[in-house]
C-alpha cells in the first residue's frame, strides 16, 4: 500500500540505477540538470559539459505563452550550442491553451525532451495558477498533460514538489494521473511547497512515490556531494538524480558523481576555480547581448563564491559592480589575493594558481 505516513528510515539498494531510456532518449548516466531561473542557461551548461557526467541538460523555466515569439538566436533563455545535447526544455503554464504553440516552437528548436513545471513554489508563479499550484488544480494539470502528449512524440516529463502537506492519497493520485496521461518520467523535489531550500529534503517520500508508479522517478533536492548522492539514492530508491544548486557551486559535481557512484570512465582533473570562472565569463561575453550579461554573472557568482572560505567578499564585489569590466577586475583581484588555504573544503581537487584572463 502506498502511504507517505509510514516513512522508511532507510531503503537498502543493492546496485545503483543505471541508464534511463524514455522513448528515443537515453539518459546516461542518470544525472539531470535542474531548471533554475537565471542559472540554467547556455553559459553554465557548457561549463558543466566540459567536466562531463551530465546525462540530460535543461533550460530554465520558459513561459509557454511567450516562447513562440522568442528568437532562439538571441534570447538568453534559448541560446544553445551544438554541444548542448541532449537538452530538455521546461515549460511553465497554467492552461492547456498555451501548450500547442509552445510545443510547436520547441519542435522547431529541436528539443530533445519537454518538461512541465508543476512544482515551482514562487508567489509570482502561484498567483497565475502555474507551477506548484497545479497540484492544487489537478483537473487543469490533467488537461495540460493531455494536450502536451497529443502535441508531441518527444519524451514528456514533469517536475513536482511533495505538495502543500503530507497528504499521501492526494500525492499518489496526482502522480498516477500524470503517468496515466502520458508523462514518461517524473522528477520530485523532495520538499513541501512552503518549505525553503534550507529545510532538509524528505528523500524517503520519493521511495513511497516510486512504489505507486512504473515510470522512472528522479530525486531532486539537497545533493551537494558524492556522499549526498549516495545517501539520496539509498533512501529514495530513485532511478536517477537531478542536481541544482550543488552543481552551480561546483560544476564538476556531475563528473564526480558519475565517476564515483555510477562507475563512468571520466578522467579526474584538477579544478582551477579562476579558470572555471573565466570560462563562464567568456561564454557570457561571446554569446549574450550586453544587457543580459552582468545579471547572469552576478547570479552565478552568488553560488560559485561558496568554494572559498571568504567567498562572500567575491560575491559582494561582483554584486556591486556596474559593468562586466569592473566585475572582471574585481574578481581577478580577489583570486590573486586568495591563497589555496582560503579555499573552502569542496571534496574536489581545486587549484587557485591561475588568474582570470
KEKE-3310 file (N, C-alpha, C; in steps of 0.2 Angstrom, whole numbers, plus 5000, padded with zeros to 4 digits):
npx = (5004:5003:5009:5012:5013:5019:5035:5050:5065:5078:5082:5087:5098:5104:5111:5117:5106:5106:5108:5094:5080:5069:5056:5064:5075:5090:5096:5111:5125:5112:5109:5103:5102:5095:5081:5084:5080:5088:5100:5101:5107:5114:5128:5132:5128:5138:5150:5148:5147:5160:5166:5160:5149:5135:5119:5107:5103:5096:5085:5081:5066:5053:5042:5027:5018:5025:5035:5033:5036:5049:5066:5077:5090:5095:5089:5091:5087:5086:5097:5108:5121:5129:5135:5127:5118:5110:5095:5083:5068:5060:5043:5032:5016:4999:4988:4980:4979:4990:4999:5000:5006:5018:5024:5025:5035:5046:5048:5053:5065:5072:5071:5075:5068:5053:5048:5037:5033:5027:5029:5036:5037:5036:5029:5025:5023:5014:5002:4997:4992:5000:5015:5018:5005:4997:4996:4986:4976:4971:4963:4965:4979:4979:4973:4983:4994:4988:4985:4998:5004:4997:5002:5015:5028:5039:5050:5040:5040:5038:5040:5038:5034:5032:5019:5007:5005:5007:4999:4996:4987:4982:4994:4998:4987:4989:5002:5000:4990:4997:5006:4996:4991:5001:5014:5032:5042:5045:5051:5054:5055:5060:5053:5040:5028:5029:5041:5058:5074:5083:5078:5080:5079:5066:5069:5064:5051:5050:5053:5041:5033:5039:5035:5022:5020:5025:5034:5050:5057:5064:5075:5076:5085:5095:5107:5124:5136:5146:5143:5131:5124:5125:5118:5105:5101:5100:5091:5079:5077:5077:5077:5086:5096:5093:5102:5104:5107:5119:5127:5129:5137:5148:5153:5158:5153:5144:5152:5160:5150:5146:5157:5161:5149:5142:5151:5156:5168:5176:5189:5198:5202:5212:5204:5204:5198:5198:5200:5188:5179:5183:5180:5166:5163:5168:5160:5148:5151:5154:5142:5130:5119:5124:5116:5111:5121:5128:5119:5117:5130:5132:5122:5127:5140:5136:5133:5145:5155:5155:5164:5175:5182:5181:5172:5161:5166:5170:5158:5151:5159:5157:5143:5141:5146:5146:5148:5153:5167:5171:5167:5175:5188:5187:5185:5196:5206:5202:5204:5218:5222:5219:5224:5228:5225:5214:5203:5187:5182:5178:5178:5183:5198:5206:5212:5220:5229:5229:5225:5212:5209)
npy = (4994:5011:5023:5038:5041:5031:5032:5025:5023:5020:5013:4999:4997:4987:4988:5002:5013:5013:5018:5027:5025:5033:5033:5038:5043:5042:5042:5044:5045:5043:5056:5072:5089:5102:5113:5130:5147:5160:5154:5141:5141:5143:5147:5142:5128:5124:5125:5114:5103:5103:5097:5084:5070:5074:5068:5073:5088:5105:5118:5134:5138:5141:5153:5147:5155:5166:5160:5156:5168:5171:5174:5162:5163:5174:5176:5175:5164:5154:5153:5141:5129:5117:5108:5106:5094:5079:5090:5096:5105:5116:5120:5132:5135:5139:5134:5123:5129:5136:5127:5121:5129:5132:5120:5117:5127:5122:5110:5116:5121:5109:5102:5090:5084:5087:5096:5098:5111:5109:5112:5123:5135:5148:5164:5173:5165:5156:5164:5165:5153:5143:5132:5125:5127:5119:5107:5109:5110:5099:5095:5104:5102:5090:5092:5100:5091:5081:5088:5092:5079:5075:5083:5081:5069:5068:5064:5066:5075:5078:5090:5090:5096:5089:5093:5103:5098:5084:5074:5059:5051:5061:5065:5053:5051:5061:5059:5046:5050:5059:5049:5041:5049:5051:5055:5052:5052:5056:5070:5073:5085:5085:5092:5100:5112:5124:5124:5130:5131:5129:5119:5102:5090:5078:5064:5051:5051:5050:5037:5031:5036:5031:5017:5018:5021:5017:5023:5030:5038:5053:5059:5075:5088:5094:5088:5089:5084:5069:5060:5064:5061:5047:5044:5049:5041:5029:5031:5036:5027:5031:5032:5040:5055:5073:5087:5103:5118:5113:5109:5121:5128:5119:5115:5104:5093:5084:5076:5070:5063:5054:5047:5041:5036:5030:5023:5028:5031:5044:5055:5061:5077:5091:5105:5122:5135:5150:5148:5141:5151:5161:5155:5154:5168:5172:5165:5171:5184:5181:5176:5182:5196:5213:5218:5207:5201:5205:5203:5189:5185:5189:5182:5168:5170:5172:5159:5152:5158:5152:5142:5147:5151:5164:5168:5177:5189:5190:5188:5199:5210:5208:5208:5222:5228:5238:5235:5223:5224:5230:5220:5209:5214:5216:5203:5196:5202:5197:5183:5184:5187:5178:5164:5146:5141:5147:5142:5134:5118:5107:5094:5091:5091:5106:5121:5137:5143:5149:5164:5175:5178)
npz = (5000:4996:5006:5013:5026:5033:5035:5028:5037:5030:5014:5008:4995:4982:4970:4961:4951:4933:4916:4909:4899:4890:4878:4863:4870:4878:4894:4901:4911:4923:4927:4930:4925:4934:4931:4933:4937:4929:4930:4923:4909:4893:4895:4908:4906:4896:4904:4913:4904:4900:4910:4911:4913:4913:4911:4906:4900:4904:4901:4909:4917:4905:4899:4893:4886:4881:4873:4859:4853:4855:4850:4846:4843:4849:4862:4879:4886:4877:4869:4862:4860:4848:4856:4867:4872:4876:4877:4888:4888:4898:4902:4907:4913:4915:4909:4897:4885:4880:4877:4864:4854:4860:4861:4847:4844:4851:4844:4832:4837:4839:4851:4864:4874:4883:4897:4910:4921:4937:4950:4955:4968:4969:4973:4963:4952:4957:4959:4947:4945:4941:4940:4956:4960:4952:4957:4966:4957:4950:4939:4929:4928:4923:4910:4904:4903:4895:4883:4880:4878:4867:4857:4855:4851:4858:4872:4887:4902:4919:4933:4950:4967:4984:4987:4996:5009:5020:5013:5008:5000:4991:4984:4979:4970:4961:4955:4949:4940:4932:4926:4920:4910:4901:4904:4904:4913:4930:4940:4957:4968:4984:4994:5003:4997:5004:5010:5013:5004:5014:5022:5026:5013:5010:5007:5008:5005:4992:4989:4993:4983:4972:4973:4969:4955:4938:4929:4927:4941:4947:4959:4967:4975:4988:4986:4986:4986:4983:4993:4997:4986:4986:4998:4995:4984:4991:5001:4994:4983:4970:4952:4947:4948:4950:4949:4956:4964:4970:4959:4953:4962:4961:4947:4942:4949:4943:4936:4946:4953:4943:4940:4953:4959:4949:4941:4929:4916:4918:4916:4930:4936:4940:4947:4942:4950:4947:4933:4929:4932:4923:4911:4911:4912:4899:4890:4892:4887:4874:4868:4873:4872:4878:4888:4895:4901:4914:4925:4924:4927:4940:4947:4945:4952:4965:4970:4966:4973:4985:4985:4991:5007:5011:5002:5002:5000:4987:4981:4985:4980:4966:4965:4967:4956:4942:4929:4916:4914:4926:4935:4931:4934:4948:4952:4947:4956:4968:4966:4965:4977:4986:4994:4992:5004:5008:5002:5002:5009:4997:4992:4980:4970:4970:4962:4964:4957:4945:4935:4932:4916)
capx = (5000:5007:5007:5018:5013:5024:5041:5055:5071:5082:5080:5093:5099:5110:5115:5114:5102:5110:5105:5087:5078:5062:5055:5070:5080:5094:5099:5117:5122:5105:5111:5100:5102:5089:5079:5085:5079:5094:5106:5102:5107:5120:5135:5133:5128:5144:5155:5146:5148:5167:5169:5157:5144:5128:5115:5102:5104:5089:5084:5077:5059:5051:5034:5024:5014:5030:5040:5033:5038:5056:5071:5081:5097:5097:5085:5096:5084:5086:5104:5111:5127:5128:5137:5122:5114:5103:5093:5076:5065:5054:5038:5028:5010:4993:4982:4982:4978:4996:5004:5001:5010:5024:5027:5027:5041:5051:5050:5057:5071:5075:5071:5076:5063:5048:5047:5031:5034:5022:5032:5038:5033:5036:5022:5023:5021:5007:4996:4994:4989:5005:5020:5016:4998:4994:4995:4980:4971:4973:4959:4969:4985:4977:4972:4989:4997:4984:4986:5005:5005:4994:5005:5022:5030:5046:5049:5037:5042:5035:5043:5034:5036:5028:5013:5006:5006:5008:4993:4998:4982:4982:5000:4998:4983:4992:5007:4997:4987:5002:5008:4991:4990:5007:5021:5036:5047:5043:5056:5051:5059:5058:5051:5034:5028:5031:5047:5063:5079:5087:5075:5082:5074:5062:5070:5061:5044:5051:5053:5034:5030:5041:5031:5015:5020:5030:5038:5056:5057:5071:5076:5079:5085:5099:5113:5129:5142:5145:5140:5124:5121:5124:5113:5099:5099:5099:5084:5074:5077:5076:5080:5092:5096:5093:5106:5103:5112:5126:5131:5131:5143:5153:5150:5161:5149:5141:5158:5162:5145:5146:5163:5161:5143:5139:5157:5158:5175:5178:5195:5199:5206:5212:5200:5206:5192:5198:5199:5181:5175:5184:5176:5159:5163:5170:5154:5143:5153:5154:5135:5124:5119:5127:5110:5110:5127:5130:5115:5119:5137:5131:5118:5132:5145:5132:5134:5151:5159:5155:5170:5180:5180:5179:5168:5156:5169:5170:5151:5149:5162:5154:5136:5141:5149:5141:5149:5157:5174:5173:5167:5181:5194:5187:5186:5204:5209:5200:5208:5225:5224:5216:5228:5225:5222:5207:5198:5183:5183:5173:5178:5187:5205:5205:5218:5218:5235:5228:5222:5206:5211)
capy = (5000:5017:5028:5043:5042:5026:5033:5021:5026:5019:5008:4995:4997:4983:4991:5009:5013:5014:5022:5028:5025:5036:5034:5038:5047:5038:5047:5040:5042:5045:5063:5078:5096:5105:5120:5136:5153:5164:5150:5135:5144:5140:5148:5137:5121:5122:5123:5108:5099:5102:5092:5078:5067:5076:5064:5077:5096:5108:5126:5137:5138:5145:5154:5144:5160:5170:5156:5156:5174:5172:5172:5157:5165:5180:5175:5172:5158:5149:5152:5134:5127:5111:5103:5105:5089:5081:5096:5097:5112:5116:5124:5135:5137:5137:5132:5119:5133:5139:5122:5119:5134:5132:5114:5118:5131:5118:5106:5120:5122:5103:5100:5083:5082:5093:5096:5103:5114:5108:5112:5130:5137:5156:5168:5176:5160:5154:5169:5164:5146:5139:5129:5121:5127:5114:5101:5110:5111:5093:5094:5109:5099:5084:5095:5102:5085:5078:5092:5091:5072:5075:5088:5079:5062:5068:5062:5071:5074:5083:5091:5092:5095:5085:5096:5108:5095:5076:5070:5053:5050:5066:5065:5047:5051:5066:5056:5041:5054:5061:5043:5039:5054:5050:5058:5047:5052:5061:5072:5075:5089:5082:5097:5103:5118:5130:5123:5133:5126:5127:5113:5096:5087:5072:5059:5045:5052:5048:5030:5029:5038:5026:5011:5019:5022:5012:5027:5032:5043:5056:5063:5082:5092:5093:5084:5094:5080:5062:5057:5066:5057:5040:5043:5051:5035:5024:5032:5037:5022:5034:5030:5045:5061:5079:5092:5110:5122:5110:5109:5128:5129:5115:5112:5097:5088:5079:5071:5067:5058:5049:5043:5038:5032:5026:5020:5030:5032:5051:5057:5065:5083:5097:5111:5129:5140:5155:5146:5140:5157:5164:5152:5156:5175:5172:5162:5176:5189:5179:5174:5186:5203:5216:5219:5200:5198:5206:5199:5182:5184:5190:5176:5163:5172:5171:5152:5149:5160:5147:5137:5150:5152:5171:5169:5182:5195:5189:5189:5206:5214:5207:5211:5229:5230:5241:5233:5217:5225:5231:5214:5205:5217:5214:5195:5195:5205:5193:5177:5185:5189:5172:5158:5139:5139:5150:5139:5130:5111:5105:5087:5091:5094:5113:5125:5144:5146:5153:5171:5176:5182)
capz = (5000:4996:5011:5015:5033:5036:5032:5030:5039:5025:5010:5005:4987:4981:4965:4959:4945:4928:4911:4909:4892:4889:4871:4860:4873:4883:4899:4903:4917:4925:4931:4926:4927:4936:4928:4938:4934:4929:4930:4919:4903:4889:4898:4913:4903:4893:4909:4915:4899:4899:4915:4909:4918:4913:4906:4902:4902:4904:4901:4914:4915:4900:4898:4887:4882:4877:4870:4852:4850:4857:4845:4849:4842:4854:4868:4884:4888:4872:4866:4863:4855:4846:4861:4872:4870:4875:4881:4889:4888:4903:4900:4913:4910:4920:4905:4891:4879:4878:4876:4857:4850:4863:4859:4840:4844:4854:4839:4828:4841:4840:4858:4865:4878:4885:4904:4913:4928:4941:4956:4957:4974:4969:4974:4957:4948:4960:4958:4940:4945:4937:4945:4961:4961:4948:4961:4969:4952:4946:4933:4924:4927:4918:4903:4901:4901:4889:4877:4878:4875:4860:4853:4854:4852:4862:4879:4891:4909:4924:4939:4955:4974:4988:4988:5001:5015:5020:5011:5004:4995:4986:4981:4975:4965:4956:4952:4945:4935:4927:4922:4916:4904:4896:4907:4903:4918:4935:4945:4963:4973:4990:4999:5003:4993:5008:5013:5009:5002:5020:5025:5024:5009:5013:5001:5009:5002:4985:4989:4993:4976:4967:4974:4966:4948:4935:4925:4931:4946:4948:4965:4967:4982:4994:4984:4986:4986:4981:4999:4997:4980:4988:5003:4992:4981:4995:5004:4989:4978:4964:4946:4945:4952:4947:4953:4955:4967:4971:4953:4951:4966:4959:4940:4941:4953:4939:4934:4952:4955:4938:4941:4959:4961:4943:4938:4922:4915:4917:4919:4936:4934:4945:4945:4943:4951:4942:4926:4928:4932:4917:4906:4912:4910:4892:4887:4893:4883:4867:4865:4875:4872:4884:4893:4898:4904:4921:4929:4925:4930:4947:4949:4946:4957:4972:4971:4964:4978:4991:4985:4995:5014:5011:4996:5002:4998:4980:4979:4986:4975:4959:4965:4967:4950:4937:4922:4916:4915:4933:4939:4929:4938:4955:4953:4947:4962:4973:4965:4966:4984:4990:4993:4992:5011:5009:4998:5006:5008:4992:4990:4974:4969:4967:4962:4963:4954:4938:4936:4927:4909)
cpx = (5004:5004:5013:5018:5018:5031:5046:5062:5076:5080:5086:5093:5105:5114:5112:5111:5107:5106:5097:5085:5070:5061:5062:5076:5084:5098:5105:5123:5115:5106:5108:5101:5096:5087:5080:5084:5085:5100:5107:5102:5113:5127:5137:5133:5135:5150:5154:5148:5156:5170:5166:5152:5137:5124:5110:5102:5096:5090:5082:5070:5057:5043:5032:5020:5019:5034:5039:5035:5045:5060:5076:5089:5100:5094:5090:5093:5084:5092:5106:5116:5126:5131:5132:5117:5115:5100:5085:5074:5060:5049:5034:5022:5004:4987:4984:4981:4984:5001:5005:5006:5017:5028:5029:5034:5047:5053:5054:5064:5075:5076:5072:5071:5059:5047:5041:5033:5028:5024:5035:5034:5033:5029:5020:5021:5014:5001:4993:4991:4994:5010:5016:5008:4994:4993:4988:4974:4972:4969:4963:4976:4984:4977:4978:4993:4994:4985:4994:5007:5002:4998:5013:5023:5037:5044:5046:5038:5038:5040:5039:5037:5031:5021:5013:5007:5006:5002:4995:4993:4982:4988:5000:4993:4985:4997:5004:4993:4992:5005:5003:4990:4996:5013:5026:5041:5045:5049:5052:5056:5056:5057:5044:5034:5030:5038:5053:5069:5083:5084:5078:5077:5072:5063:5066:5054:5045:5051:5046:5031:5032:5037:5024:5015:5026:5035:5045:5055:5064:5070:5079:5079:5090:5105:5119:5136:5141:5142:5133:5120:5120:5118:5106:5096:5097:5092:5078:5072:5075:5079:5086:5091:5096:5097:5105:5109:5119:5130:5133:5137:5149:5151:5153:5158:5146:5146:5160:5157:5145:5151:5163:5155:5141:5145:5158:5165:5176:5184:5195:5204:5206:5208:5203:5200:5193:5197:5191:5177:5176:5181:5169:5159:5164:5164:5149:5145:5153:5147:5129:5125:5121:5122:5109:5116:5128:5126:5116:5126:5136:5127:5123:5137:5142:5133:5141:5156:5160:5161:5176:5178:5178:5176:5163:5159:5169:5163:5149:5152:5159:5147:5136:5144:5144:5142:5153:5164:5176:5172:5173:5187:5193:5187:5193:5208:5208:5204:5215:5227:5222:5220:5224:5222:5215:5201:5194:5184:5177:5173:5181:5194:5204:5212:5216:5225:5235:5224:5217:5209:5213)
cpy = (5006:5022:5032:5044:5037:5027:5028:5025:5026:5013:5005:4995:4992:4985:4998:5009:5015:5019:5022:5029:5027:5037:5033:5041:5042:5043:5043:5044:5046:5051:5068:5084:5099:5112:5125:5142:5157:5161:5145:5138:5141:5141:5143:5130:5119:5121:5116:5102:5097:5097:5085:5075:5069:5071:5067:5084:5099:5115:5128:5137:5143:5146:5151:5149:5164:5166:5156:5163:5176:5170:5168:5159:5171:5180:5172:5166:5153:5148:5145:5133:5120:5106:5102:5100:5083:5086:5096:5104:5112:5122:5126:5138:5135:5135:5128:5123:5136:5133:5120:5123:5133:5126:5114:5122:5126:5112:5109:5120:5115:5101:5092:5080:5088:5091:5101:5105:5113:5109:5119:5133:5145:5159:5171:5171:5157:5158:5168:5157:5141:5136:5124:5121:5122:5108:5102:5111:5105:5092:5098:5105:5093:5087:5097:5096:5081:5081:5091:5084:5071:5078:5085:5071:5062:5066:5068:5070:5079:5084:5093:5093:5090:5087:5101:5105:5087:5073:5065:5052:5055:5066:5059:5048:5056:5063:5050:5044:5056:5055:5041:5043:5054:5053:5052:5046:5058:5063:5075:5079:5088:5087:5098:5110:5124:5130:5126:5128:5124:5121:5107:5092:5080:5067:5053:5045:5049:5041:5027:5031:5033:5019:5012:5020:5018:5016:5028:5038:5046:5060:5070:5085:5090:5089:5089:5090:5073:5058:5058:5062:5050:5039:5044:5045:5030:5025:5033:5031:5024:5031:5034:5051:5068:5084:5099:5114:5119:5110:5116:5130:5126:5112:5106:5092:5083:5074:5067:5061:5052:5044:5038:5033:5027:5023:5022:5032:5039:5053:5062:5071:5088:5103:5117:5133:5146:5154:5145:5146:5161:5161:5154:5164:5176:5170:5167:5182:5187:5178:5178:5193:5207:5216:5213:5198:5198:5203:5192:5180:5184:5184:5170:5164:5170:5164:5150:5152:5156:5142:5140:5151:5159:5173:5175:5189:5195:5191:5196:5211:5214:5210:5219:5232:5233:5240:5227:5218:5226:5224:5209:5208:5215:5207:5194:5197:5200:5186:5178:5185:5183:5166:5152:5138:5142:5147:5134:5123:5110:5098:5086:5093:5101:5116:5132:5147:5150:5159:5171:5181:5189)
cpz = (5000:5001:5013:5022:5036:5032:5033:5031:5033:5021:5007:4998:4986:4975:4963:4952:4939:4923:4911:4901:4892:4882:4868:4863:4878:4887:4902:4904:4919:4930:4927:4929:4928:4932:4934:4935:4935:4930:4925:4912:4899:4892:4903:4910:4900:4898:4911:4910:4899:4904:4914:4915:4918:4908:4903:4905:4902:4903:4907:4912:4910:4900:4892:4882:4878:4872:4862:4849:4851:4851:4848:4848:4846:4861:4873:4887:4883:4868:4867:4858:4854:4852:4867:4871:4874:4880:4882:4890:4893:4902:4907:4910:4916:4916:4899:4884:4876:4876:4868:4854:4853:4861:4851:4840:4846:4848:4834:4831:4842:4847:4859:4870:4880:4893:4906:4920:4932:4948:4959:4962:4974:4969:4967:4952:4951:4959:4951:4939:4942:4943:4950:4962:4957:4952:4965:4964:4947:4939:4927:4923:4922:4911:4900:4899:4895:4883:4875:4875:4868:4855:4851:4855:4856:4869:4883:4898:4913:4930:4944:4962:4977:4989:4994:5008:5014:5018:5006:4998:4989:4982:4976:4969:4959:4952:4947:4939:4930:4923:4917:4909:4900:4898:4907:4909:4923:4939:4951:4967:4980:4996:4998:4999:4997:5011:5009:5008:5009:5023:5022:5019:5012:5007:5002:5006:4995:4984:4989:4986:4971:4967:4970:4959:4945:4931:4930:4935:4948:4955:4964:4974:4986:4992:4982:4985:4984:4987:4999:4992:4983:4993:5000:4988:4985:4999:4999:4984:4971:4958:4944:4949:4948:4951:4951:4958:4968:4965:4950:4955:4963:4952:4939:4945:4949:4938:4940:4954:4949:4938:4947:4960:4955:4939:4931:4922:4913:4920:4925:4934:4939:4942:4947:4944:4947:4935:4924:4928:4926:4911:4906:4909:4902:4888:4887:4887:4876:4864:4868:4874:4878:4890:4897:4902:4911:4926:4930:4928:4938:4950:4950:4951:4964:4974:4971:4970:4984:4991:4989:5002:5015:5005:4996:5000:4990:4977:4980:4981:4968:4959:4965:4961:4945:4930:4922:4917:4922:4937:4937:4933:4945:4956:4952:4953:4968:4972:4967:4973:4989:4988:4993:4999:5012:5006:5002:5004:5003:4990:4983:4974:4966:4967:4961:4960:4948:4939:4931:4922:4910)
residu = (UNK:UNK:UNK:UNK:UNK:UNK:UNK:UNK:UNK:UNK:UNK:UNK:UNK:UNK:UNK:UNK:UNK:UNK:UNK:UNK:UNK:UNK:UNK:UNK:UNK:UNK:UNK:UNK:UNK:UNK:UNK:UNK:UNK:UNK:UNK:UNK:UNK:UNK:UNK:UNK:UNK:UNK:UNK:UNK:UNK:UNK:UNK:UNK:UNK:UNK:UNK:UNK:UNK:UNK:UNK:UNK:UNK:UNK:UNK:UNK:UNK:UNK:UNK:UNK:UNK:UNK:UNK:UNK:UNK:UNK:UNK:UNK:UNK:UNK:UNK:UNK:UNK:UNK:UNK:UNK:UNK:UNK:UNK:UNK:UNK:UNK:UNK:UNK:UNK:UNK:UNK:UNK:UNK:UNK:UNK:UNK:UNK:UNK:UNK:UNK:UNK:UNK:UNK:UNK:UNK:UNK:UNK:UNK:UNK:UNK:UNK:UNK:UNK:UNK:UNK:UNK:UNK:UNK:UNK:UNK:UNK:UNK:UNK:UNK:UNK:UNK:UNK:UNK:UNK:UNK:UNK:UNK:UNK:UNK:UNK:UNK:UNK:UNK:UNK:UNK:UNK:UNK:UNK:UNK:UNK:UNK:UNK:UNK:UNK:UNK:UNK:UNK:UNK:UNK:UNK:UNK:UNK:UNK:UNK:UNK:UNK:UNK:UNK:UNK:UNK:UNK:UNK:UNK:UNK:UNK:UNK:UNK:UNK:UNK:UNK:UNK:UNK:UNK:UNK:UNK:UNK:UNK:UNK:UNK:UNK:UNK:UNK:UNK:UNK:UNK:UNK:UNK:UNK:UNK:UNK:UNK:UNK:UNK:UNK:UNK:UNK:UNK:UNK:UNK:UNK:UNK:UNK:UNK:UNK:UNK:UNK:UNK:UNK:UNK:UNK:UNK:UNK:UNK:UNK:UNK:UNK:UNK:UNK:UNK:UNK:UNK:UNK:UNK:UNK:UNK:UNK:UNK:UNK:UNK:UNK:UNK:UNK:UNK:UNK:UNK:UNK:UNK:UNK:UNK:UNK:UNK:UNK:UNK:UNK:UNK:UNK:UNK:UNK:UNK:UNK:UNK:UNK:UNK:UNK:UNK:UNK:UNK:UNK:UNK:UNK:UNK:UNK:UNK:UNK:UNK:UNK:UNK:UNK:UNK:UNK:UNK:UNK:UNK:UNK:UNK:UNK:UNK:UNK:UNK:UNK:UNK:UNK:UNK:UNK:UNK:UNK:UNK:UNK:UNK:UNK:UNK:UNK:UNK:UNK:UNK:UNK:UNK:UNK:UNK:UNK:UNK:UNK:UNK:UNK:UNK:UNK:UNK:UNK:UNK:UNK:UNK:UNK:UNK:UNK:UNK:UNK:UNK:UNK:UNK:UNK:UNK:UNK:UNK:UNK:UNK:UNK:UNK:UNK:UNK:UNK:UNK:UNK:UNK:UNK:UNK:UNK:UNK:UNK:UNK:UNK:UNK:UNK:UNK:UNK:UNK:UNK:UNK:UNK:UNK:UNK:UNK:UNK)
# end
